């Protein structure tokens, strides 16, 4: 017996139809929890702050001096 994992968009008409078809075949369906593949931009920026990847400057002139501009 083989096990297959499918990702189906339940909101689309074709996704709903496919799920109904698979249920009509009386297959053993298991719904897995949704997995986020990427962090949001807010989460990535908060990670940058936590890991010290952000520099703070008092003014734009101070930033330009630090960057050698």
N, CA, C and O atoms as a Tinker XYZ file with bonds, in Angstrom:
   276  protein
     1  N      0.847000   -1.169000    0.000000    73     2
     2  CA     0.000000    0.000000    0.000000    64     1     3
     3  C      0.892000    1.231000    0.000000    63     2     4     5
     4  O      1.818000    1.331000    0.805000    81     3
     5  N      0.621000    2.151000   -0.884000    73     3     6
     6  CA     1.406000    3.371000   -1.005000    64     5     7
     7  C      0.687000    4.506000   -0.279000    63     6     8     9
     8  O     -0.538000    4.514000   -0.159000    81     7
     9  N      1.477000    5.461000    0.199000    73     7    10
    10  CA     0.939000    6.643000    0.846000    64     9    11
    11  C      1.323000    7.853000    0.005000    63    10    12    13
    12  O      2.483000    8.020000   -0.372000    81    11
    13  N      0.344000    8.685000   -0.278000    73    11    14
    14  CA     0.572000    9.888000   -1.070000    64    13    15
    15  C      0.151000   11.104000   -0.268000    63    14    16    17
    16  O     -0.845000   11.068000    0.455000    81    15
    17  N      0.912000   12.179000   -0.398000    73    15    18
    18  CA     0.568000   13.445000    0.251000    64    17    19
    19  C      0.272000   14.462000   -0.848000    63    18    20    21
    20  O      1.102000   14.710000   -1.723000    81    19
    21  N     -0.907000   15.038000   -0.787000    73    19    22
    22  CA    -1.326000   16.028000   -1.775000    64    21    23
    23  C     -1.654000   17.340000   -1.090000    63    22    24    25
    24  O     -2.168000   17.363000    0.028000    81    23
    25  N     -1.354000   18.414000   -1.765000    73    23    26
    26  CA    -1.774000   19.726000   -1.292000    64    25    27
    27  C     -2.902000   20.190000   -2.205000    63    26    28    29
    28  O     -2.711000   20.373000   -3.407000    81    27
    29  N     -4.072000   20.375000   -1.617000    73    27    30
    30  CA    -5.265000   20.725000   -2.393000    64    29    31
    31  C     -5.841000   22.021000   -1.835000    63    30    32    33
    32  O     -6.031000   22.158000   -0.626000    81    31
    33  N     -6.116000   22.963000   -2.723000    73    31    34
    34  CA    -6.763000   24.204000   -2.320000    64    33    35
    35  C     -8.245000   23.921000   -2.122000    63    34    36    37
    36  O     -8.985000   23.756000   -3.092000    81    35
    37  N     -8.679000   23.866000   -0.868000    73    35    38
    38  CA   -10.065000   23.525000   -0.550000    64    37    39
    39  C    -11.045000   24.633000   -0.923000    63    38    40    41
    40  O    -12.253000   24.396000   -0.970000    81    39
    41  N    -10.553000   25.816000   -1.183000    73    39    42
    42  CA   -11.436000   26.943000   -1.476000    64    41    43
    43  C    -11.849000   27.002000   -2.943000    63    42    44    45
    44  O    -12.881000   27.582000   -3.277000    81    43
    45  N    -11.047000   26.403000   -3.814000    73    43    46
    46  CA   -11.387000   26.465000   -5.239000    64    45    47
    47  C    -12.436000   25.413000   -5.586000    63    46    48    49
    48  O    -12.592000   24.414000   -4.884000    81    47
    49  N    -13.138000   25.652000   -6.663000    73    47    50
    50  CA   -14.172000   24.708000   -7.099000    64    49    51
    51  C    -13.573000   23.356000   -7.456000    63    50    52    53
    52  O    -14.129000   22.313000   -7.113000    81    51
    53  N    -12.438000   23.379000   -8.148000    73    51    54
    54  CA   -11.817000   22.112000   -8.538000    64    53    55
    55  C    -11.275000   21.370000   -7.315000    63    54    56    57
    56  O    -11.312000   20.140000   -7.275000    81    55
    57  N    -10.778000   22.093000   -6.332000    73    55    58
    58  CA   -10.302000   21.461000   -5.100000    64    57    59
    59  C    -11.432000   20.809000   -4.329000    63    58    60    61
    60  O    -11.287000   19.697000   -3.823000    81    59
    61  N    -12.567000   21.507000   -4.238000    73    59    62
    62  CA   -13.738000   20.943000   -3.564000    64    61    63
    63  C    -14.221000   19.688000   -4.281000    63    62    64    65
    64  O    -14.563000   18.688000   -3.651000    81    63
    65  N    -14.244000   19.758000   -5.616000    73    63    66
    66  CA   -14.708000   18.615000   -6.402000    64    65    67
    67  C    -13.774000   17.420000   -6.219000    63    66    68    69
    68  O    -14.239000   16.284000   -6.119000    81    67
    69  N    -12.477000   17.660000   -6.177000    73    67    70
    70  CA   -11.519000   16.574000   -5.997000    64    69    71
    71  C    -11.678000   15.915000   -4.634000    63    70    72    73
    72  O    -11.632000   14.690000   -4.526000    81    71
    73  N    -11.865000   16.718000   -3.598000    73    71    74
    74  CA   -12.050000   16.156000   -2.259000    64    73    75
    75  C    -13.341000   15.344000   -2.201000    63    74    76    77
    76  O    -13.364000   14.259000   -1.620000    81    75
    77  N    -14.419000   15.863000   -2.799000    73    75    78
    78  CA   -15.674000   15.110000   -2.835000    64    77    79
    79  C    -15.502000   13.789000   -3.567000    63    78    80    81
    80  O    -16.042000   12.767000   -3.145000    81    79
    81  N    -14.750000   13.807000   -4.662000    73    79    82
    82  CA   -14.512000   12.586000   -5.441000    64    81    83
    83  C    -13.724000   11.563000   -4.618000    63    82    84    85
    84  O    -14.065000   10.381000   -4.597000    81    83
    85  N    -12.673000   12.025000   -3.947000    73    83    86
    86  CA   -11.859000   11.112000   -3.135000    64    85    87
    87  C    -12.664000   10.536000   -1.976000    63    86    88    89
    88  O    -12.498000    9.370000   -1.620000    81    87
    89  N    -13.536000   11.354000   -1.386000    73    87    90
    90  CA   -14.399000   10.858000   -0.307000    64    89    91
    91  C    -15.420000    9.859000   -0.847000    63    90    92    93
    92  O    -15.770000    8.898000   -0.162000    81    91
    93  N    -15.900000   10.084000   -2.073000    73    91    94
    94  CA   -16.862000    9.162000   -2.683000    64    93    95
    95  C    -16.218000    7.804000   -2.944000    63    94    96    97
    96  O    -16.897000    6.777000   -2.923000    81    95
    97  N    -14.902000    7.798000   -3.191000    73    95    98
    98  CA   -14.184000    6.541000   -3.386000    64    97    99
    99  C    -13.923000    5.830000   -2.059000    63    98   100   101
   100  O    -13.370000    4.731000   -2.035000    81    99
   101  N    -14.321000    6.456000   -0.970000    73    99   102
   102  CA   -14.148000    5.937000    0.386000    64   101   103
   103  C    -12.667000    5.675000    0.713000    63   102   104   105
   104  O    -12.302000    4.662000    1.311000    81   103
   105  N    -11.850000    6.624000    0.297000    73   103   106
   106  CA   -10.424000    6.557000    0.631000    64   105   107
   107  C    -10.214000    7.114000    2.029000    63   106   108   109
   108  O    -10.986000    7.949000    2.499000    81   107
   109  N     -9.180000    6.652000    2.678000    73   107   110
   110  CA    -8.847000    7.126000    4.021000    64   109   111
   111  C     -8.089000    8.441000    3.888000    63   110   112   113
   112  O     -6.885000    8.448000    3.628000    81   111
   113  N     -8.798000    9.555000    4.067000    73   111   114
   114  CA    -8.193000   10.879000    3.933000    64   113   115
   115  C     -7.826000   11.412000    5.311000    63   114   116   117
   116  O     -8.604000   11.305000    6.259000    81   115
   117  N     -6.643000   11.981000    5.408000    73   115   118
   118  CA    -6.206000   12.623000    6.647000    64   117   119
   119  C     -5.855000   14.066000    6.327000    63   118   120   121
   120  O     -5.044000   14.340000    5.442000    81   119
   121  N     -6.468000   14.976000    7.049000    73   119   122
   122  CA    -6.141000   16.385000    6.881000    64   121   123
   123  C     -4.977000   16.719000    7.795000    63   122   124   125
   124  O     -5.053000   16.525000    9.009000    81   123
   125  N     -3.920000   17.214000    7.218000    73   123   126
   126  CA    -2.744000   17.589000    7.988000    64   125   127
   127  C     -2.817000   19.067000    8.335000    63   126   128   129
   128  O     -3.434000   19.844000    7.606000    81   127
   129  N     -2.198000   19.461000    9.433000    73   127   130
   130  CA    -2.203000   20.889000    9.771000    64   129   131
   131  C     -1.460000   21.690000    8.710000    63   130   132   133
   132  O     -0.518000   21.208000    8.081000    81   131
   133  N     -1.911000   22.922000    8.531000    73   131   134
   134  CA    -1.280000   23.784000    7.534000    64   133   135
   135  C      0.139000   24.120000    7.975000    63   134   136   137
   136  O      0.394000   24.399000    9.147000    81   135
   137  N      1.038000   24.087000    7.033000    73   135   138
   138  CA     2.442000   24.379000    7.296000    64   137   139
   139  C      2.806000   25.643000    6.528000    63   138   140   141
   140  O      2.620000   25.733000    5.314000    81   139
   141  N      3.324000   26.605000    7.260000    73   139   142
   142  CA     3.773000   27.821000    6.588000    64   141   143
   143  C      5.178000   27.592000    6.075000    63   142   144   145
   144  O      6.051000   27.142000    6.818000    81   143
   145  N      5.397000   27.894000    4.830000    73   143   146
   146  CA     6.703000   27.680000    4.229000    64   145   147
   147  C      7.653000   28.838000    4.495000    63   146   148   149
   148  O      8.863000   28.635000    4.605000    81   147
   149  N      7.122000   30.037000    4.599000    73   147   150
   150  CA     7.967000   31.211000    4.806000    64   149   151
   151  C      7.448000   32.020000    5.976000    63   150   152   153
   152  O      6.256000   32.017000    6.284000    81   151
   153  N      8.360000   32.703000    6.611000    73   151   154
   154  CA     7.970000   33.641000    7.652000    64   153   155
   155  C      7.483000   34.919000    6.978000    63   154   156   157
   156  O      7.877000   35.228000    5.854000    81   155
   157  N      6.633000   35.648000    7.665000    73   155   158
   158  CA     6.182000   36.930000    7.131000    64   157   159
   159  C      7.327000   37.933000    7.212000    63   158   160   161
   160  O      8.307000   37.709000    7.921000    81   159
   161  N      7.202000   39.024000    6.493000    73   159   162
   162  CA     8.260000   40.037000    6.500000    64   161   163
   163  C      8.434000   40.619000    7.897000    63   162   164   165
   164  O      9.548000   40.957000    8.296000    81   163
   165  N      7.334000   40.737000    8.642000    73   163   166
   166  CA     7.419000   41.241000   10.010000    64   165   167
   167  C      8.238000   40.271000   10.869000    63   166   168   169
   168  O      9.101000   40.707000   11.631000    81   167
   169  N      7.979000   38.968000   10.757000    73   167   170
   170  CA     8.719000   37.976000   11.544000    64   169   171
   171  C     10.198000   37.973000   11.169000    63   170   172   173
   172  O     11.060000   37.835000   12.038000    81   171
   173  N     10.494000   38.125000    9.877000    73   171   174
   174  CA    11.903000   38.169000    9.457000    64   173   175
   175  C     12.602000   39.404000   10.022000    63   174   176   177
   176  O     13.752000   39.322000   10.453000    81   175
   177  N     11.910000   40.552000   10.021000    73   175   178
   178  CA    12.526000   41.771000   10.546000    64   177   179
   179  C     12.728000   41.678000   12.058000    63   178   180   181
   180  O     13.724000   42.180000   12.578000    81   179
   181  N     11.791000   41.039000   12.772000    73   179   182
   182  CA    11.961000   40.860000   14.213000    64   181   183
   183  C     13.127000   39.914000   14.506000    63   182   184   185
   184  O     13.845000   40.111000   15.487000    81   183
   185  N     13.323000   38.903000   13.682000    73   183   186
   186  CA    14.481000   38.013000   13.831000    64   185   187
   187  C     15.779000   38.781000   13.615000    63   186   188   189
   188  O     16.755000   38.566000   14.333000    81   187
   189  N     15.795000   39.683000   12.620000    73   187   190
   190  CA    16.980000   40.502000   12.377000    64   189   191
   191  C     17.304000   41.349000   13.598000    63   190   192   193
   192  O     18.469000   41.473000   13.974000    81   191
   193  N     16.291000   41.929000   14.218000    73   191   194
   194  CA    16.509000   42.757000   15.407000    64   193   195
   195  C     17.050000   41.901000   16.553000    63   194   196   197
   196  O     17.980000   42.312000   17.246000    81   195
   197  N     16.474000   40.715000   16.756000    73   195   198
   198  CA    16.927000   39.833000   17.843000    64   197   199
   199  C     18.365000   39.388000   17.662000    63   198   200   201
   200  O     19.094000   39.237000   18.642000    81   199
   201  N     18.786000   39.175000   16.414000    73   199   202
   202  CA    20.127000   38.670000   16.147000    64   201   203
   203  C     21.146000   39.775000   15.916000    63   202   204   205
   204  O     22.289000   39.492000   15.558000    81   203
   205  N     20.758000   41.014000   16.111000    73   203   206
   206  CA    21.701000   42.131000   16.023000    64   205   207
   207  C     22.100000   42.512000   14.617000    63   206   208   209
   208  O     23.190000   43.048000   14.416000    81   207
   209  N     21.266000   42.256000   13.652000    73   207   210
   210  CA    21.579000   42.594000   12.263000    64   209   211
   211  C     21.142000   44.014000   11.902000    63   210   212   213
   212  O     21.257000   44.423000   10.746000    81   211
   213  N     20.648000   44.758000   12.875000    73   211   214
   214  CA    20.127000   46.104000   12.643000    64   213   215
   215  C     21.019000   47.116000   13.357000    63   214   216   217
   216  O     21.389000   46.923000   14.515000    81   215
   217  N     21.356000   48.186000   12.659000    73   215   218
   218  CA    22.106000   49.273000   13.278000    64   217   219
   219  C     21.197000   50.481000   13.381000    63   218   220   221
   220  O     20.439000   50.782000   12.459000    81   219
   221  N     21.277000   51.170000   14.509000    73   219   222
   222  CA    20.465000   52.369000   14.711000    64   221   223
   223  C     21.367000   53.592000   14.651000    63   222   224   225
   224  O     22.478000   53.591000   15.180000    81   223
   225  N     20.874000   54.626000   14.001000    73   223   226
   226  CA    21.621000   55.868000   13.852000    64   225   227
   227  C     20.765000   57.022000   14.339000    63   226   228   229
   228  O     19.540000   56.996000   14.220000    81   227
   229  N     21.420000   58.034000   14.890000    73   227   230
   230  CA    20.714000   59.207000   15.399000    64   229   231
   231  C     20.237000   60.103000   14.262000    63   230   232   233
   232  O     19.234000   60.804000   14.393000    81   231
   233  N     20.967000   60.074000   13.137000    73   231   234
   234  CA    20.581000   60.939000   12.021000    64   233   235
   235  C     21.016000   60.301000   10.706000    63   234   236   237
   236  O     21.764000   59.323000   10.687000    81   235
   237  N     20.536000   60.871000    9.619000    73   235   238
   238  CA    20.918000   60.382000    8.293000    64   237   239
   239  C     22.394000   60.650000    8.034000    63   238   240   241
   240  O     23.064000   59.859000    7.370000    81   239
   241  N     22.907000   61.772000    8.560000    73   239   242
   242  CA    24.330000   62.088000    8.389000    64   241   243
   243  C     25.205000   61.041000    9.070000    63   242   244   245
   244  O     26.228000   60.629000    8.522000    81   243
   245  N     24.805000   60.616000   10.253000    73   243   246
   246  CA    25.562000   59.593000   10.975000    64   245   247
   247  C     25.556000   58.268000   10.197000    63   246   248   249
   248  O     26.563000   57.560000   10.162000    81   247
   249  N     24.436000   57.944000    9.586000    73   247   250
   250  CA    24.343000   56.715000    8.793000    64   249   251
   251  C     25.262000   56.808000    7.575000    63   250   252   253
   252  O     25.981000   55.856000    7.272000    81   251
   253  N     25.246000   57.927000    6.884000    73   251   254
   254  CA    26.097000   58.105000    5.709000    64   253   255
   255  C     27.574000   58.033000    6.079000    63   254   256   257
   256  O     28.368000   57.458000    5.335000    81   255
   257  N     27.954000   58.612000    7.226000    73   255   258
   258  CA    29.338000   58.545000    7.686000    64   257   259
   259  C     29.740000   57.101000    7.982000    63   258   260   261
   260  O     30.853000   56.685000    7.659000    81   259
   261  N     28.842000   56.344000    8.592000    73   259   262
   262  CA    29.119000   54.947000    8.912000    64   261   263
   263  C     29.285000   54.100000    7.663000    63   262   264   265
   264  O     30.096000   53.175000    7.630000    81   263
   265  N     28.502000   54.428000    6.626000    73   263   266
   266  CA    28.571000   53.657000    5.382000    64   265   267
   267  C     29.665000   54.166000    4.452000    63   266   268   269
   268  O     29.940000   53.546000    3.425000    81   267
   269  N     30.290000   55.282000    4.798000    73   267   270
   270  CA    31.368000   55.820000    3.988000    64   269   271
   271  C     30.871000   56.526000    2.732000    63   270   272   273
   272  O     31.542000   56.543000    1.700000    81   271
   273  N     29.704000   57.093000    2.842000    73   271   274
   274  CA    29.127000   57.791000    1.679000    64   273   275
   275  C     29.447000   59.258000    1.776000    63   274   276
   276  O     29.059000   60.034000    0.903000    81   275
